[in-house]
């Protein structure tokens, strides 16, 4: 009943927010996409509180969860696998039913271990937006996607998310029977968007210091990762009113995720900042494909990440789309929607090329 009252009393506010966004954003989008983004922003604002807590029941009410599908849907079947039920650590497995492309070894599929975005505080591996995105990735890249459901802030702060990500890798390494038989564990890629991109980086650091029995990390796909710092950058100021992310949002996300008493120069946020060092990146850190959006509030922090990886002597490839706002690749209405998948495919094939006959 309370949810109904919230929805009814918020209708006018939602419409007003939609009109304000249309006027204030420098990006011209189809009205249907603008409406989708407005609804998402409105829900996040309704669920987060100024005291650093989340109205989790309301959040769960609005977060649409996609069911798994044992029969193929758009060429992909899905299932959920428990890793540690005591902390709600599990993953959704996306398996393509189509024949692998000629570039892959006959009968073998790569693995993409994916971490969803949401500011460390929202969404899940089962959220419909990520179910649709991972399903598309599995189908078009002909890869098995393992979408990890990790604990959320503020109920669980740093380093819980990183620990969950690493434990999911360890579980896969010792439980290959949970994966399709045509998977090649030596073709393993970490990937994530926004907060998930941050998570994927830190898991890659941890993975580089661990001796896996079966998995081999070939690459990291970082989609507009969520990094930050105390400094206010040009892109943060310039793109503050663009879709999906604002300084108000980012400051709140860091506040609820980082340890109490920390600031945004914490190494979790500012990975090459004053409290960090290039020496923190292991020699075994994988080749990285980094996506940056020209209209993303986080652009400058992502470029600092790119420069930091280069300074550390790592193999890193930059793809910059001047028209992309934060996480625009998630929306089919975005004109450059197909760019992201094609770039990921080329990167994966490049990294797998040297191992095909080994």
C-alpha positions as CSV (number, residue, x, y, z in Angstrom):
1,X,0.0,0.0,0.0
2,X,2.9,2.4,0.8
3,X,4.4,1.7,-2.6
4,X,1.1,2.7,-4.3
5,X,1.0,5.9,-2.3
6,X,4.6,6.7,-3.3
7,X,3.9,6.1,-7.0
8,X,0.7,8.2,-7.0
9,X,2.2,11.1,-5.1
10,X,5.3,11.1,-7.3
11,X,3.7,11.2,-10.7
12,X,3.8,15.0,-11.0
13,X,7.4,15.0,-9.6
14,X,8.5,12.5,-12.2
15,X,7.0,14.4,-15.1
16,X,8.6,17.7,-13.8
17,X,11.9,16.0,-13.5
18,X,11.6,14.7,-17.1
19,X,10.9,18.2,-18.4
20,X,13.8,19.7,-16.5
21,X,16.2,17.0,-17.8
22,X,15.1,17.7,-21.4
23,X,15.9,21.4,-20.9
24,X,19.1,21.1,-18.9
25,X,21.0,18.3,-20.6
26,X,23.3,19.3,-23.5
27,X,22.5,15.9,-25.2
28,X,19.6,15.5,-27.5
29,X,18.1,12.1,-27.2
30,X,15.0,10.3,-28.5
31,X,12.2,11.1,-26.1
32,X,11.7,7.4,-25.3
33,X,15.3,7.1,-24.2
34,X,15.1,10.4,-22.2
35,X,12.0,9.0,-20.4
36,X,13.8,5.7,-19.6
37,X,16.7,7.6,-18.1
38,X,14.5,10.0,-16.2
39,X,12.6,7.1,-14.6
40,X,15.8,5.4,-13.6
41,X,17.2,8.6,-12.1
42,X,13.9,9.2,-10.3
43,X,13.9,5.8,-8.8
44,X,17.5,6.0,-7.6
45,X,16.7,9.4,-6.0
46,X,13.6,8.0,-4.3
47,X,15.6,5.0,-2.9
48,X,18.8,6.8,-1.6
49,X,18.7,8.8,1.5
50,X,20.8,11.8,2.5
51,X,22.1,10.0,5.6
52,X,23.8,7.4,3.5
53,X,21.2,4.7,3.7
54,X,19.1,3.0,1.1
55,X,15.4,2.3,1.2
56,X,16.0,-1.3,0.1
57,X,12.4,-2.5,0.1
58,X,11.4,0.3,-2.2
59,X,14.5,-0.3,-4.3
60,X,13.7,-4.0,-4.6
61,X,10.1,-3.2,-5.6
62,X,11.2,-1.1,-8.5
63,X,14.1,-3.3,-9.6
64,X,12.6,-5.6,-12.2
65,X,14.3,-9.1,-12.1
66,X,14.4,-11.2,-15.2
67,X,13.6,-14.9,-14.8
68,X,16.2,-17.5,-16.0
69,X,15.4,-19.4,-19.2
70,X,16.2,-23.0,-19.8
71,X,14.8,-22.7,-23.4
72,X,16.8,-20.4,-25.7
73,X,15.7,-16.7,-25.8
74,X,17.4,-14.8,-28.6
75,X,19.9,-17.6,-28.9
76,X,20.9,-17.7,-25.2
77,X,19.9,-19.9,-22.2
78,X,20.4,-18.8,-18.6
79,X,20.7,-20.2,-15.1
80,X,21.7,-19.1,-11.7
81,X,24.5,-20.7,-9.7
82,X,25.0,-20.2,-5.9
83,X,28.6,-19.4,-4.7
84,X,27.9,-18.5,-1.1
85,X,24.2,-18.3,-0.1
86,X,25.1,-16.8,3.3
87,X,26.1,-13.6,1.7
88,X,23.9,-13.8,-1.4
89,X,26.9,-14.4,-3.7
90,X,25.8,-16.0,-6.9
91,X,26.1,-15.6,-10.6
92,X,23.8,-15.7,-13.6
93,X,25.2,-17.9,-16.4
94,X,24.5,-16.9,-20.0
95,X,25.2,-19.6,-22.6
96,X,24.9,-19.0,-26.3
97,X,23.3,-21.8,-28.3
98,X,24.7,-20.7,-31.7
99,X,27.8,-22.1,-33.4
100,X,31.1,-20.4,-32.5
101,X,32.6,-18.0,-35.0
102,X,35.4,-19.1,-37.3
103,X,37.9,-17.1,-35.2
104,X,37.5,-19.4,-32.3
105,X,38.9,-22.9,-31.9
106,X,36.2,-25.3,-33.0
107,X,33.9,-26.2,-30.1
108,X,35.4,-23.8,-27.6
109,X,33.9,-20.6,-26.1
110,X,35.6,-17.8,-24.1
111,X,34.4,-16.8,-20.7
112,X,33.4,-13.2,-19.7
113,X,33.1,-12.7,-16.0
114,X,31.0,-9.6,-15.7
115,X,30.3,-7.1,-12.9
116,X,27.3,-4.9,-13.1
117,X,27.1,-1.2,-12.4
118,X,24.9,0.7,-10.1
119,X,27.3,2.7,-7.9
120,X,28.0,-0.3,-5.7
121,X,24.6,0.3,-4.1
122,X,21.9,-0.7,-6.7
123,X,20.9,-3.3,-9.2
124,X,21.9,-7.0,-9.4
125,X,23.0,-9.7,-11.9
126,X,19.3,-10.5,-12.4
127,X,18.1,-6.9,-13.0
128,X,16.4,-6.9,-16.4
129,X,18.7,-4.2,-17.8
130,X,21.7,-6.4,-17.1
131,X,20.0,-9.6,-18.1
132,X,19.3,-8.1,-21.5
133,X,22.8,-6.6,-21.9
134,X,24.6,-9.8,-20.9
135,X,22.3,-11.9,-23.1
136,X,23.3,-9.7,-26.0
137,X,27.0,-9.9,-25.2
138,X,26.8,-13.7,-25.0
139,X,24.9,-14.0,-28.3
140,X,26.9,-11.5,-30.3
141,X,30.3,-12.4,-29.0
142,X,29.5,-16.1,-28.7
143,X,30.9,-16.2,-25.2
144,X,29.7,-17.7,-22.0
145,X,29.0,-14.8,-19.6
146,X,29.2,-15.2,-15.9
147,X,27.4,-12.1,-14.4
148,X,28.3,-11.9,-10.7
149,X,25.8,-10.8,-8.1
150,X,27.9,-9.2,-5.3
151,X,26.9,-7.5,-2.0
152,X,25.8,-3.9,-2.1
153,X,26.6,-0.8,-0.2
154,X,25.8,0.8,2.2
155,X,24.9,-2.4,4.0
156,X,28.3,-3.8,2.9
157,X,31.1,-1.4,2.3
158,X,34.6,-1.7,0.8
159,X,36.2,-4.2,0.4
160,X,33.2,-6.6,0.4
161,X,32.5,-6.2,-3.4
162,X,36.1,-6.9,-4.3
163,X,36.2,-9.9,-2.0
164,X,33.0,-11.2,-3.6
165,X,34.4,-10.8,-7.1
166,X,37.6,-12.6,-6.3
167,X,35.7,-15.4,-4.5
168,X,33.5,-15.9,-7.6
169,X,36.7,-16.4,-9.6
170,X,38.1,-18.9,-7.1
171,X,34.7,-20.8,-7.2
172,X,34.8,-21.0,-11.0
173,X,38.4,-22.2,-11.0
174,X,37.6,-25.1,-8.7
175,X,34.1,-25.8,-10.1
176,X,34.4,-25.9,-13.9
177,X,31.5,-28.4,-13.9
178,X,29.2,-25.5,-13.4
179,X,30.2,-24.1,-16.8
180,X,29.3,-25.6,-20.2
181,X,31.6,-28.3,-21.4
182,X,32.6,-26.3,-24.5
183,X,34.2,-23.5,-22.5
184,X,37.9,-22.9,-22.7
185,X,39.0,-21.8,-19.2
186,X,42.2,-20.4,-20.6
187,X,40.2,-17.8,-22.5
188,X,38.9,-15.8,-19.5
189,X,38.1,-12.1,-19.6
190,X,37.0,-9.8,-16.8
191,X,34.5,-7.0,-17.7
192,X,32.3,-4.5,-16.0
193,X,30.6,-1.1,-16.5
194,X,30.7,1.9,-14.2
195,X,31.1,0.6,-10.6
196,X,31.4,-2.8,-12.2
197,X,34.4,-1.5,-14.2
198,X,36.0,-0.3,-11.0
199,X,35.3,-3.7,-9.4
200,X,36.7,-5.6,-12.4
201,X,40.0,-3.6,-12.1
202,X,40.5,-4.4,-8.4
203,X,39.5,-8.0,-9.0
204,X,42.1,-8.2,-11.8
205,X,44.7,-6.8,-9.4
206,X,43.8,-9.6,-6.8
207,X,43.7,-12.2,-9.5
208,X,47.2,-11.3,-10.7
209,X,48.5,-12.3,-7.2
210,X,46.6,-15.6,-7.1
211,X,47.7,-19.0,-8.6
212,X,44.7,-20.3,-10.5
213,X,44.5,-24.0,-11.4
214,X,42.4,-23.7,-14.5
215,X,41.4,-20.1,-15.3
216,X,43.7,-17.8,-17.2
217,X,42.9,-14.1,-17.4
218,X,43.5,-12.9,-20.9
219,X,42.0,-9.4,-20.7
220,X,40.0,-6.8,-18.9
221,X,37.1,-4.9,-20.6
222,X,36.4,-1.7,-18.8
223,X,33.3,0.1,-19.9
224,X,33.3,3.7,-18.6
225,X,34.6,2.7,-15.2
226,X,33.7,4.5,-12.0
227,X,36.9,6.2,-10.7
228,X,37.2,9.4,-8.8
229,X,39.2,11.6,-6.5
230,X,39.0,14.8,-4.3
231,X,39.9,17.0,-7.3
232,X,37.1,18.4,-9.3
233,X,38.0,17.7,-12.9
234,X,36.9,19.6,-16.0
235,X,34.6,16.8,-17.3
236,X,32.9,16.5,-13.9
237,X,32.0,20.2,-14.0
238,X,31.2,20.3,-17.7
239,X,29.1,17.1,-17.9
240,X,27.4,17.4,-14.5
241,X,24.0,17.8,-16.0
242,X,24.2,15.0,-18.6
243,X,22.2,11.8,-18.3
244,X,22.5,9.0,-15.6
245,X,25.2,10.5,-13.5
246,X,25.8,13.8,-11.6
247,X,28.3,15.0,-9.0
248,X,25.6,14.6,-6.4
249,X,25.2,10.9,-7.3
250,X,29.0,10.2,-7.5
251,X,29.7,11.9,-4.2
252,X,26.9,9.9,-2.5
253,X,28.1,6.6,-4.1
254,X,31.6,7.1,-2.8
255,X,30.3,8.1,0.7
256,X,28.3,4.9,1.1
257,X,30.9,2.6,-0.4
258,X,34.3,3.7,1.0
259,X,35.3,3.0,4.6
260,X,34.1,5.5,7.2
261,X,36.5,8.4,7.4
262,X,37.9,8.0,3.9
263,X,37.8,10.5,1.2
264,X,37.7,10.1,-2.6
265,X,41.5,9.8,-2.9
266,X,41.2,6.3,-1.3
267,X,43.0,3.8,-3.6
268,X,39.6,2.1,-4.3
269,X,38.4,5.3,-6.1
270,X,41.6,7.0,-7.2
271,X,43.7,4.1,-8.3
272,X,46.7,6.2,-9.4
273,X,46.2,9.0,-6.9
274,X,48.3,10.3,-4.0
275,X,47.5,7.3,-1.8
276,X,48.2,4.8,-4.6
277,X,51.2,3.7,-6.6
278,X,51.9,2.0,-10.0
279,X,53.7,-0.7,-8.0
280,X,50.2,-1.8,-6.8
281,X,49.6,-3.1,-10.3
282,X,51.0,-6.7,-10.6
283,X,53.2,-7.8,-13.5
284,X,50.4,-10.3,-14.5
285,X,47.7,-7.6,-14.8
286,X,45.9,-8.4,-18.1
287,X,45.6,-6.4,-21.3
288,X,42.9,-3.8,-21.0
289,X,40.3,-2.4,-23.3
290,X,39.0,0.9,-21.9
291,X,35.9,2.7,-23.2
292,X,35.6,6.4,-22.5
293,X,32.6,8.7,-23.4
294,X,33.2,12.3,-24.4
295,X,30.1,13.4,-22.6
296,X,30.7,11.2,-19.5
297,X,31.2,13.1,-16.2
298,X,33.9,10.5,-15.4
299,X,35.9,11.0,-18.6
300,X,38.9,12.7,-17.0
301,X,39.2,10.1,-14.3
302,X,39.0,7.4,-16.9
303,X,41.8,9.1,-18.9
304,X,43.9,9.3,-15.7
305,X,43.3,5.5,-15.4
306,X,44.5,5.0,-19.0
307,X,47.6,7.1,-18.5
308,X,48.3,5.3,-15.2
309,X,48.2,1.9,-16.8
310,X,50.5,3.1,-19.6
311,X,52.9,4.5,-17.0
312,X,52.8,1.1,-15.3
313,X,53.9,-0.5,-18.5
314,X,50.6,-2.3,-19.1
315,X,49.0,-3.2,-22.4
316,X,46.0,-0.9,-22.7
317,X,43.7,0.1,-25.6
318,X,41.6,3.2,-25.6
319,X,38.2,3.6,-27.4
320,X,36.7,7.0,-27.1
321,X,33.3,7.9,-28.4
322,X,32.8,11.7,-28.3
323,X,29.0,11.3,-28.3
324,X,28.7,8.8,-25.5
325,X,27.3,9.7,-22.0
326,X,27.7,7.5,-19.0
327,X,26.7,3.9,-19.8
328,X,25.0,4.9,-23.0
329,X,26.0,1.6,-24.5
330,X,23.2,-0.1,-22.5
331,X,20.5,1.5,-24.6
332,X,19.6,0.3,-28.1
333,X,18.3,3.8,-29.0
334,X,21.9,5.2,-28.7
335,X,23.3,5.6,-32.3
336,X,26.7,4.1,-31.4
337,X,25.2,1.1,-29.6
338,X,26.9,-1.4,-31.9
339,X,30.4,0.1,-31.5
340,X,31.0,-1.3,-28.1
341,X,30.3,-4.9,-28.9
342,X,32.4,-4.8,-32.1
343,X,35.4,-3.3,-30.3
344,X,35.1,-6.0,-27.5
345,X,35.0,-8.7,-30.1
346,X,38.1,-7.5,-31.9
347,X,40.0,-7.1,-28.6
348,X,39.0,-10.6,-27.4
349,X,40.1,-12.2,-30.7
350,X,43.4,-10.4,-30.5
351,X,44.1,-11.7,-27.1
352,X,43.0,-15.3,-27.9
353,X,44.9,-15.4,-31.2
354,X,48.2,-16.4,-29.6
355,X,46.7,-19.2,-27.5
356,X,44.4,-20.9,-30.1
357,X,46.8,-23.8,-30.9
358,X,48.5,-24.0,-27.5
